[in-house]
Amino acid sequence: MLMNADAGPRAPARVGEPGKPEASSGTGLESEQQRQAVLDALPVQIAVLDASGRIVAVNEAWRRFARENNGDGALESGIGLDYLEACPRPADDDPDALGRQACDGIRAVIGGERPDFSLEYPCHHPEYPRWFLMTVAPLNEGGRGAVVAHLDISSRVIAEQESRRRREEVAHNARLNSVTVLAGSLIHELAQPLAAMSLYGESLMTMGEQDPMDREQVLTTLADLRTEIARAIGIVEGLRHFMRRGELDTEVCELEQPIREAVKLVTPLAHKKSVRLELDLPPEPVPVRVNPLQIEQVLVNLICNGIEAIDRAAFPERWISIHLRAAEPLATVTVIDSGPGLPTEWVTRIFEIFETEKKTGIGIGLAVSRSIVEAHGGRLWAEPDGAPGAVLRFTVPTRSEAS
């Protein structure tokens, strides 16, 4: 209820215009009983506040919630409690605390400063999680009170969390599928620095047996050895980062960052297939609020698809260009390859699950990529009969728009 139970009870008041008691006639009593019956019939917890923020009426759902959660008699009755005083008091250095937001929103509605207010908040039970939606509406046109309702939205929030978990699981599986494509070239790429390290180690052993030992040559060889070790570590760390799983939150970053990481990750495959990668970035950074790993996953998928298309067609022209352009409120990334292009009938089908022209692959990469881009507030599409090959673009909101 976003309330504390320690506020003392006040004198009861009746439902109606605050400050003006109902007439004692039978008609007035019947009207009051009817209004209370309507409140009690509603499944949400309701408290009616007067102009000062004191509770003048509650419904049965409110009383039942208080009983089920060990609330005292004053909270169960509700009548006379100062709702704003009963809201949890956040620390002064936490202006975004839920209690403060609730109080400020209720005051604004009562004061006529805003037409309504709503807030989602957690109110967990000791045995299970729970969330509520609080809505506040003015009691009448004069702004002399408010109706506060609390709706249990736990099932919706839990369903959203489960849906998000499943999306992250699918995205993780798609990343593993991309790693399978990259594995051979990454192993080849690792073999080079490992062989160089072995050679430098043998050289150092030989130098150490010389008398006198050439100190300058030893230091030069050690520097070369350290460079190759850093190269191998970089390859492994990049792969481990890409395979990471867990909670995927957004952050403010420059869009160039995940683009460069994706290009770095697919460079070994491009070298193996003799495909040249070209990067066209604007002179000024493009700030966005995204999940860098997910955007990197989209780029890896698009670039790998282009490399495989070029390799299958055995085209003499073998290049892929990645372009970034920003025009408020969107940033656009374009991937163009020199392959055979996309027939018109495949332009929409390639984004469907299990649709693929490749002999290897399960056809989920582009479907997952589109869902990732759309979850960021953008879109991903292909252009038919690109010149000279396939053209795929995706957009994400810039930082100012995303915020």
MARRO-775315 format. One line per field, with one value per atom (N, C-alpha, C): y, x, z. Coordinates in steps of 0.2 Angstrom, whole numbers. Each point is the difference from the previous one (the first is absolute). Layout:
north	(Y,...)
east	(X,...)
up	(Z,...)
***
This chain:
north	(-6,6,6,0,5,4,-3,3,-3,4,-3,-1,-4,-2,4,5,3,6,2,7,-2,5,-1,1,-3,1,7,2,7,-1,5,0,-2,-5,-2,5,-1,5,-4,2,-3,1,-5,1,6,4,6,6,6,6,1,0,1,6,-1,6,1,-3,1,-7,-1,-6,-1,-6,-2,2,1,2,-7,1,-5,-4,3,-3,-7,-4,-7,0,5,0,1,4,1,-6,-4,-6,-5,-1,-4,1,7,2,-2,1,-2,-7,-4,-8,-2,3,-2,1,6,2,-5,-2,-5,-6,-2,-7,0,5,1,-1,3,0,-7,-3,-7,-5,1,-5,0,6,0,-4,-4,-5,4,6,4,3,1,4,7,3,7,4,6,5,6,3,7,5,5,5,7,4,6,5,7,5,0,-2,0,-7,-4,-7,-5,1,-5,-4,-7,-5,1,1,0,-6,-4,-7,-5,-6,-5,-6,-4,-6,-6,-6,-6,-3,1,-2,3,6,3,-3,-1,-3,-7,-4,-7,0,4,1,1,5,1,-6,-3,-6,-6,-1,-5,1,7,2,2,-2,1,8,4,7,1,5,1,3,0,2,7,5,6,0,-4,0,-4,-5,-3,4,4,5,6,2,5,7,1,6,5,6,5,0,-6,0,5,4,4,-4,-1,-4,2,7,3,-1,0,-1,-7,-5,-7,-3,4,-2,-1,-5,-1,7,2,6,-2,2,-1,5,-2,4,6,6,6,0,-4,-1,-5,-2,-5,3,5,3,-5,-5,-5,-6,1,-6,0,-6,-2,4,0,4,7,3,7,1,-4,1,-1,-5,-1,6,3,6,6,1,6,-1,-6,-1,1,-2,1,7,3,8,3,-1,3,-1,-6,-1,3,0,4,7,3,7,2,-5,2,2,-2,1,-5,-6,-5,-4,-2,-3,-7,-4,-6,-2,-6,-2,-8,-3,-7,-2,-6,-2,-7,-4,-7,-1,-4,-1,-7,-2,-7,0,-5,-1,-7,-3,-7,-3,-6,-4,-4,-1,-4,-7,-3,-6,0,6,0,8,1,7,3,6,3,7,3,6,3,7,3,6,2,6,5,6,5,5,1,6,5,6,5,5,1,4,5,6,5,-2,1,-2,4,6,4,6,4,5,5,1,6,-2,-6,-2,-1,-1,0,-8,-3,-7,-5,-6,-5,-7,-4,-7,-4,-3,-4,-8,-3,-7,-4,-6,-4,-7,-1,-6,-5,-6,-5,-2,2,-2,-5,-4,-5,-5,-2,-5,3,6,3,1,3,1,-6,-6,-6,-3,1,-2,4,6,4,-2,-1,-3,-6,-5,-6,0,5,1,3,4,3,-5,-4,-6,-4,-2,-4,3,7,3,0,1,0,-7,-5,-7,-1,2,-1,4,6,4,-3,-3,-3,-6,-4,-6,2,6,3,2,3,1,-6,-5,-6,-3,1,-2,4,6,4,-2,-2,-2,-6,-5,-6,2,5,3,3,3,3,-4,-6,-4,-2,-2,-3,6,6,5,3,0,2,-5,-6,-5,1,2,1,7,5,6,-1,-4,-2,-3,-5,-4,5,5,5,3,3,3,-6,-6,-5,-3,-1,-2,5,7,5,0,-1,-1,-5,-6,-6,2,3,2,5,5,5,-3,-5,-4,-4,-3,-4,5,6,4,3,1,3,-6,-6,-5,0,0,1,6,5,6,0,-4,0,-5,-4,-4,3,6,3,4,0,4,4,6,4,1,1,0,7,0,7,2,5,2,4,4,4,-5,-5,-5,-4,-1,-4,4,7,4,1,1,0,-6,-6,-6,0,2,0,4,6,5,-3,-4,-3,-6,-3,-6,3,6,3,2,3,2,-6,-6,-6,-2,0,-2,4,7,4,-1,-1,-2,-6,-5,-6,1,3,2,4,5,4,-4,-5,-4,-4,-3,-4,4,6,4,3,1,2,-5,-6,-6,-1,0,-1,5,7,5,-1,-2,-1,-6,-5,-6,1,6,1,0,-2,0,3,2,3,6,4,6,5,1,5,7,4,7,5,5,5,5,3,5,6,5,6,-2,0,-1,3,0,2,-6,1,-6,-3,4,-2,-6,0,-5,-7,-2,-7,-1,5,-2,-2,4,-2,-7,-2,-6,-6,1,-5,-1,6,-1,-4,2,-4,-7,-2,-7,-4,3,-3,0,4,1,-6,-5,-6,-4,0,-4,4,6,4,-1,0,-2,-7,-5,-7,0,4,0,5,3,6,5,2,5,7,5,6,4,2,4,7,4,7,4,4,4,7,3,7,3,3,3,8,3,8,3,6,3,1,1,2,-7,-1,-6,0,-6,0,-4,4,-2,-3,-6,-4,-3,-2,-4,-7,-5,-7,-5,-6,-5,-2,2,-1,-7,-5,-7,-2,2,-2,4,6,3,-3,-2,-3,-7,-3,-7,1,6,1,1,4,2,-7,-4,-6,-4,-1,-4,3,6,3,-1,2,-1,-7,-5,-7,-2,2,-2,2,7,2,-3,-2,-4,-7,-3,-7,1,5,1,1,4,2,-7,-4,-6,-5,-1,-5,2,6,2,1,-1,0,7,5,7,2,3,3,6,4,6,-3,1,-3,6,3,6,1,2,2,7,5,6,1,3,2,8,3,7,2,5,3,7,2,7,2,6,2,6,0,5,0,5,-1,-1,-4,-4,-7,-2,-6,-1,-5,-2,-6,0,-5,-4,-6,-4,-4,0,-3,-5,-6,-6,-1,1,-2,-5,-5,-5,0,-3,-1,-6,-4,-6,0,-5,-1,4,3,4,-4,3,-4,1,-6,0,3,3,4,-5,-6,-5,-1,1,-2,6,6,6,0,-3,0,-7,-5,-7,-1,3,-1,2,4,2,-5,-5,-5,-6,-3,-5,-6,-3,-7,2,6,1,2,-4,2,-3,3,-3,-4,1,-4,-7,-4,-7,-2,4,0,5,-1,6,-2,3,-2,6,5,5,4,2,4,6,1,6,6,1,6,1,-5,1,3,-3,2,8,1,7,5,-2,5,1,-5,1,4,-1,4,8,1,7,3,-4,3,1,-4,1,6,2,7,6,-1,5,2,-5,1,-5,0,-6,-2,-6,-3,-2,1,-2,-1,-3,-2,4,2,3,-5,-1,-5,3,-5,1,6,0,5,0,6,1,0,-5,-5,-7,0,-6,2,-3,1,6,3,6,-1,0,0,6,3,5,-1,3,1,6,2,7,-1,4,0,8,1,7,3,6,4,1,2,0,5,6,4,-3,-3,-3,-6,-4,-6,2,5,2,3)
east	(4,-4,4,7,4,-1,-2,-2,3,1,3,-6,0,-6,0,5,1,-4,-3,-4,-6,-2,-5,-7,-5,-7,-2,-5,-3,-7,-4,-7,-3,-5,-2,-4,1,-4,-4,-5,-4,3,-2,1,-4,3,-3,4,-2,4,3,7,4,-2,-1,-2,-7,-4,-7,-4,-2,-3,-7,-1,-6,-6,-6,-6,-2,-4,-2,-6,-3,-6,1,-5,1,3,-2,3,7,3,7,3,-3,3,0,-5,0,5,1,5,7,1,7,1,-5,0,1,-3,1,7,3,7,5,-2,5,-1,-6,-1,4,0,4,7,3,7,2,-5,2,0,-4,-1,7,4,6,5,4,5,7,1,6,-1,6,-1,0,-5,-2,0,3,-1,-2,-5,-3,3,3,4,-4,0,-3,6,-2,5,6,0,7,4,-3,3,-2,-5,-2,-5,0,-5,-7,-4,-7,-4,2,-3,5,-1,4,-5,2,-4,2,-4,1,7,2,6,6,-1,5,1,-6,-1,3,-2,2,8,3,7,4,-3,3,-1,-5,-1,5,1,4,7,2,7,2,-4,1,0,-5,0,-5,1,-3,-7,-4,-7,-1,5,-1,2,4,2,-6,-3,-6,-6,-1,-6,2,6,3,-3,-6,-4,4,2,3,8,3,7,2,6,3,4,-3,3,8,0,7,5,-2,4,2,-5,1,5,1,4,7,4,7,4,4,4,7,1,7,5,6,6,0,2,0,4,5,5,-2,-6,-3,-6,0,-6,-4,3,-4,-3,0,-3,-7,-3,-7,-5,2,-5,0,5,0,-4,1,-3,-8,-2,-7,-3,3,-2,-1,6,0,-6,-1,-5,-7,-1,-7,-1,5,-1,-2,4,-1,-7,-3,-7,-5,1,-5,1,6,0,-2,-2,-2,6,6,6,1,-3,0,-7,-2,-6,-1,6,0,8,1,6,0,6,0,8,0,7,0,5,1,5,-1,4,0,6,0,-3,-3,-2,0,6,1,-3,-3,-2,6,1,6,1,-6,1,0,-2,0,0,3,0,-7,0,-7,1,-4,1,-7,-1,-6,0,-6,0,-5,3,-4,-3,-6,-3,-3,0,-3,-4,-6,-5,-3,-2,-3,-7,-2,-7,-5,1,-5,4,-4,3,3,-2,3,7,2,7,0,-6,0,0,5,1,2,1,3,-3,0,-1,6,3,6,-2,2,-1,7,0,6,-2,3,-2,6,-1,5,2,6,2,6,0,6,0,-6,0,3,-2,3,7,3,7,4,-2,3,0,-6,0,5,1,5,7,1,7,2,-5,1,1,-4,1,7,2,6,6,-1,5,0,-6,0,4,-2,4,7,2,8,2,-3,2,1,-5,0,6,1,5,7,0,7,1,-5,1,2,-3,2,7,2,8,4,-2,4,0,-6,0,5,1,4,8,1,6,2,-5,2,2,-3,3,7,1,7,5,-2,5,6,-1,6,5,-3,5,3,-4,3,6,-1,5,6,-1,6,3,-4,3,4,-2,4,6,0,6,6,-1,5,4,-3,4,3,-4,3,6,0,7,5,-2,5,3,-4,2,5,-1,4,7,0,6,4,-3,3,3,-4,3,6,0,6,6,-1,5,3,-4,2,4,-2,4,7,1,6,4,-3,4,2,-4,3,6,1,6,6,-1,6,4,7,4,5,-1,-4,-7,-5,-7,-2,-3,-2,-6,1,-6,-5,2,-4,-5,3,-3,-5,2,-5,-6,1,-5,-5,3,-4,-5,3,-4,-5,1,-5,-5,1,-5,-5,4,-4,-5,3,-4,-6,1,-5,-6,2,-5,-4,3,-4,-4,2,-4,-6,1,-6,-5,3,-4,-5,3,-4,-5,2,-4,-6,1,-5,-5,2,-4,-5,3,-4,-5,3,-5,-6,2,-6,-5,2,-4,-4,3,-3,-5,1,-5,-6,1,-5,-5,3,-4,-3,1,-2,-8,-3,-7,-2,-6,-2,-5,-1,-4,3,-4,2,-3,4,-3,3,-4,3,4,4,5,1,3,1,7,1,7,0,6,0,-1,-4,-2,6,5,6,3,-1,3,-2,-6,-2,1,0,2,7,4,8,1,-4,1,-2,-6,-2,4,3,5,6,2,6,-1,-6,-2,0,-3,-1,6,5,6,4,1,3,-4,-6,-4,0,0,1,7,5,7,0,-3,0,-4,-5,-4,2,5,3,-5,-4,-5,3,0,2,-5,1,-5,2,-5,1,-5,3,-4,-1,-6,-1,-4,4,-3,0,-5,0,6,2,5,-2,-6,-3,-3,1,-2,-8,-3,-7,-3,-2,-2,-7,0,-7,-1,-6,-1,-2,5,-2,4,-1,4,5,6,6,1,-1,1,-5,-6,-6,1,2,1,6,5,6,-2,-5,-2,-4,-4,-3,5,5,5,4,2,3,-4,-6,-5,0,-1,-1,7,6,6,2,-2,2,-5,-6,-4,2,3,3,6,4,6,-1,-5,-2,-3,-4,-4,6,5,5,4,1,4,-4,-6,-4,0,-1,-1,7,6,6,1,-2,1,7,2,7,1,-6,0,-2,4,-1,1,-5,0,-7,1,-6,1,-4,0,-5,2,-4,0,-6,-1,-4,2,-4,-2,-6,-3,-5,0,-4,-4,-7,-4,-6,0,-5,-7,-3,1,3,3,2,7,4,6,-1,3,-1,6,0,6,-2,5,-1,5,-2,5,-1,5,0,5,-2,5,0,6,1,-3,-4,-3,-5,-4,-5,-6,-1,-6,-6,-5,-6,-6,-2,-6,-6,-5,-5,-4,-1,-5,4,6,4,1,-2,1,-4,-6,-3,0,1,1,6,5,7,-1,-5,-1,-4,-3,-4,4,-2,4,0,6,1,-1,1,0,7,4,7,1,5,3,6,3,6,-1,5,-1,2,4,1,-3,-3,-3,-7,-3,-7,-5,2,-4,-4,4,-3,4,6,4,-3,-3,-3,-6,-4,-6,2,5,2,3,3,3,-6,-5,-5,-4,-1,-3,4,7,5,-1,0,0,-7,-6,-6,-1,3,0,4,4,4,-4,-6,-4,2,4,1,-3,3,-3,6,-1,5,-3,3,-3,5,-2,4,-2,4,-2,1,-5,1,4,4,4,4,4,5,6,3,5,7,5,-1,-3,0,-2,-6,0,-5,1,-6,1,-5,3,-4,1,-6,1,-4,3,-4,1,-5,0,-1,3,-1,-1,-4,-1,7,1,6,-1,5,0,-6,0,-6,-6,-2,-6,-1,5,-1,-2,3,-1,-7)
up	(0,0,0,0,1,6,6,6,6,5,6,5,4,5,6,1,7,0,-5,0,4,5,5,-4,2,-3,2,-5,1,0,1,1,-7,0,-6,-4,-7,-4,-6,-2,-5,-7,-5,-7,-3,-3,-3,-1,0,-1,6,1,6,3,7,4,1,-4,0,1,6,2,-4,-1,-3,4,-3,3,4,6,4,-3,-5,-3,-2,-1,-3,-7,-4,-6,0,4,1,2,5,2,-5,-4,-5,-6,-1,-5,2,7,3,-1,2,0,-7,-5,-7,-2,2,-2,3,6,4,-4,-1,-4,-6,-4,-6,1,5,2,2,4,2,-5,-5,-6,-4,0,-4,3,-5,3,2,-2,1,7,3,7,-1,3,-1,6,0,6,-3,3,-2,4,-2,4,-1,6,0,-3,1,-3,4,6,4,0,-4,-1,5,4,5,-3,2,-3,3,-4,2,-2,-4,-1,-3,1,-3,-2,-4,-2,3,-1,3,-2,-7,-2,4,2,4,7,3,7,0,-6,0,-1,-4,-1,7,4,7,4,0,5,-2,-7,-2,1,0,1,7,5,7,2,-4,2,6,4,6,-2,5,-1,-3,2,-3,-8,-2,-7,-4,4,-3,-1,5,-1,-5,1,-4,1,2,1,5,-3,4,0,-3,-1,-5,1,-4,-5,-6,-5,-2,0,-2,5,7,5,1,-2,1,-6,-5,-6,3,-2,3,-2,5,0,-3,-6,-3,3,-1,2,-5,3,-4,-6,0,-5,-5,0,-5,-3,-4,-3,-4,-2,-5,4,7,4,-2,1,-2,5,6,5,-2,-2,-1,-7,-5,-6,1,4,2,3,5,4,-5,-4,-4,-5,-3,-5,3,6,3,1,3,1,-6,-5,-7,-2,1,-3,5,6,5,-1,-2,-1,-7,-4,-7,-4,2,-5,-5,0,-5,0,-5,-1,3,1,2,2,3,2,0,-2,1,2,3,2,1,-2,1,5,5,6,2,3,3,7,2,7,2,0,1,6,-1,6,3,6,2,-3,-3,-4,-7,-3,-8,-2,-6,-2,-2,0,-1,-3,-5,-2,-1,1,0,-5,-3,-3,3,2,4,-5,0,-5,5,-2,4,-5,2,-4,4,-2,4,2,6,3,-4,-1,-4,-3,-4,-4,4,6,4,3,-2,3,8,3,7,3,-3,2,-6,2,-5,1,-5,1,-2,5,-1,0,-6,-1,-1,3,0,-3,-6,-4,0,2,0,-7,-2,-7,0,5,1,-6,-2,-5,-6,-2,-6,0,6,1,0,3,0,-7,-4,-7,-4,1,-4,2,6,2,-3,0,-3,-8,-3,-7,-2,4,-1,1,5,1,-6,-2,-6,-6,-1,-6,1,6,1,-1,2,-1,-8,-4,-7,-3,3,-3,2,6,2,-5,-1,-5,-7,-2,-7,0,6,0,0,3,0,-7,-4,-7,-4,1,-3,2,6,2,-4,-1,-4,-7,-3,-7,1,5,1,3,2,4,-4,-6,-4,-1,-2,-2,7,5,7,2,-1,1,-4,-6,-5,2,2,3,6,5,6,-2,-5,-1,-2,-3,-2,6,4,6,5,0,4,-3,-7,-3,1,-1,1,7,5,7,1,-3,0,-3,-5,-4,5,2,4,7,3,5,-1,-6,-2,-1,-3,-1,6,5,7,3,0,2,-3,-6,-4,3,0,2,7,4,7,1,-5,0,-2,-4,-3,6,-1,4,-4,0,5,-4,5,-3,-3,-5,-4,4,5,4,-5,-4,-4,-5,-2,-4,4,6,4,2,1,2,-6,-6,-6,-1,1,-1,5,7,5,-2,-3,-2,-5,-5,-5,3,5,3,3,4,4,-5,-6,-5,-2,-2,-2,6,6,5,1,0,0,-6,-6,-5,1,2,2,5,5,6,-3,-4,-3,-4,-4,-4,5,5,5,4,2,4,-4,-6,-5,-1,0,-1,6,6,6,2,-2,1,-5,-6,-4,2,3,2,7,3,7,0,6,0,7,1,6,-1,5,-1,-4,-5,-6,1,3,1,-5,-1,-5,4,-4,2,-5,2,-5,-2,-7,-3,-7,-3,-7,-4,-5,-4,-4,-1,-3,4,7,4,-2,0,-2,-7,-4,-7,-1,3,0,3,5,4,-5,-3,-5,-6,-3,-5,2,6,3,1,2,1,-7,-5,-6,-5,2,-5,-1,5,-2,-5,0,-5,-7,0,-6,-3,4,-3,-3,3,-2,-7,0,-7,-5,2,-5,-1,5,-1,4,-4,3,4,6,4,0,-2,0,5,4,5,-2,0,-1,6,4,6,-1,3,0,4,-1,4,7,2,6,3,7,3,0,0,0,6,5,7,-1,3,0,7,2,6,-3,1,-3,5,-2,3,-5,1,-5,-2,4,-2,-5,1,-4,-7,0,-7,-3,4,-3,-3,3,-2,-7,-1,-6,-5,1,-5,-2,5,-2,-4,1,-4,-7,-1,-7,-4,4,-4,-2,5,-2,-5,0,-6,-7,0,-6,-2,5,-2,-3,3,-2,-7,-1,-7,-5,1,-5,-1,5,-1,-4,2,-4,-8,-1,-7,-4,4,-3,-4,2,-3,0,-6,0,5,0,4,7,5,7,5,1,6,3,6,4,3,-1,3,5,6,5,1,0,0,6,3,6,-2,1,-1,5,2,6,-3,1,-1,5,5,5,-3,3,7,-1,-6,-1,-2,1,-3,-4,-6,-5,-1,0,-2,-6,-5,-6,-2,-1,-2,-8,-4,-7,-2,-4,-2,-7,-3,-7,-3,4,-2,-5,-1,-5,2,6,1,2,2,2,-5,-2,-4,3,-3,3,4,-1,4,6,1,6,5,-3,4,7,0,7,3,-4,3,4,-2,4,7,2,7,4,-3,3,3,5,3,-4,-1,-4,-7,-2,-7,-2,-4,-2,-6,-4,-6,1,6,1,1,-2,2,7,3,7,4,6,3,1,5,2,-1,-3,-2,6,5,6,0,-3,1,-1,-6,-2,4,1,4,7,3,7,-1,-5,-1,-1,-4,0,6,4,7,4,0,4,-2,-6,-3,2,-1,2,8,4,7,2,-4,1,-3,-3,-3,-7,-3,-7,-5,-6,-4,-5,-2,-5,-6,-6,-6,-5,-6,-5,-7,-4,-6,-6,-4,-6,-5,-4,-5,1,5,2,-5,0,-5,4,-1,-5,4,7,3,5,6,4,4,2,4,6,6,6,5,2,5,6,5,7,3,4,3,8,4,7,2,5,2,2,-1,3,7,4,7,3,-3,2,-1,-6,-1,4,2,4,7,2,7,2)
***
